[in-house]
Amino acid sequence: MNINNLKLTENSSIKQALQTIGKLRVRLALVVDENDNFLGVISDSNIRKALINDYKLEDSIKKIYTKNPVVVQEDCDEKTLLNLSAKYDIYDFPVLDKNKKVIAIKSIASMLHKEKNKNNVVLMAGGLGTRLKELTKNTPKPMLKVGNKPILESIITKFKEQNFENFIFCVNYKKQVIEKYFKNGDKFDVNIKYIKEKKRLGTAGALSLIKDEFKDSFIVMNADILTELDFNKLLKAHKKSKALMSVCLREFIYQNPYGVVELSRNYIKNIKEKPVQKFLVSAGIYVCEPYVLKFLRENEYLDMPDFIKLLMKENKINTFLIDDYWIDIGQIDEFKKANEEFK
């Protein structure tokens, strides 16, 4: 979108504004000064009100445009945009840089008319879920309900919101429960294929059974994670890195409940009262290039950490830090916490 085609000045006429609005599937024009500084916007709503109040097409827009419109920053995500649209009943948002100049327009129409994302999403849904004890005795962990629907359905919904439609479920334990619920994905307006492990193959080993010839980067994610991560942003960062794999990280903060004593030759050197330690941990989400599949032996057990170590020997592995909401529903406490947060 060339936003220069949408720019007007305060001295522009209402007729010029009418001719400008709608050029690029947006419902507004931008008003700037002689130095290209952003002043506001004018919409067809502004113009209708002006004409009702006896303004002429030759009159300038100086007194009728909106001088303090809702604007957003470049990193504004789709969820925030939809919330703003619902709150203010507007559909197009100027994007300003740190110098208050317009660099783009985020449009609800453009967002809703996005092309489907063809990148495949592989969801690891075959684990036993033993740490959840009785909860997974008859139900595979991805099918446990958080809020009012299974974890796996919430994951699918989040990807679908971001225009992903092609999924591969790696299943093993209680796989029939998952297959019966999701089938081929038609009910959820997505495409679902299944990799059925005859034996447990680990988080990386299951990838060896993929028969599809992936032509582009694909996402691998554990099916017990709920997150607000922008997966398109993740893919973009991965592409930019030119790495064979990107590993998502999460900061884990641990506060030692005790005073930690440091010694020097058996004498106390220092005491730190309940120190806080920070670690970067794997978040269970990865982006891979199709070439990684060549490193796997079919039907052989391999966990993801060992696979990453294997790839690291000769290849660059990128990282992506997740700042968004993220929870791994691997234990009872996390399961309870997730249900509290998703009420």
Secondary structure, 3 states (H helix, E strand, C coil): CCHHHHEECCCCEHHHHHHHCCCCCCCEEEEECCCCCEEEEEEHHHHHHHHHCCCCCCCECCCCCECCCCCECCCCCHHHHHHHHHHHCCCEEEEECCCCCEEEEEEHHHHHCCCCECCCEEEEECCCCHHHHHHHCCCCHHHCEECCEEHHHHHHHHHHHCCECEEEEEECCCHHHHHHHHCCCHHHCCEEEEEECCCCCHHHHHHHHCCCCCCCCEEEEECCEEECCCHHHHHHHHHHHCCCEEEEEEEEEEECCCEEEEEECCEEEEEEECCEEEEEEEEEEEEECHHHHHHCCCCCCCCHHHHHHHHHCCCCEEEEECCCCEEECCCHHHHHHHHHHCC
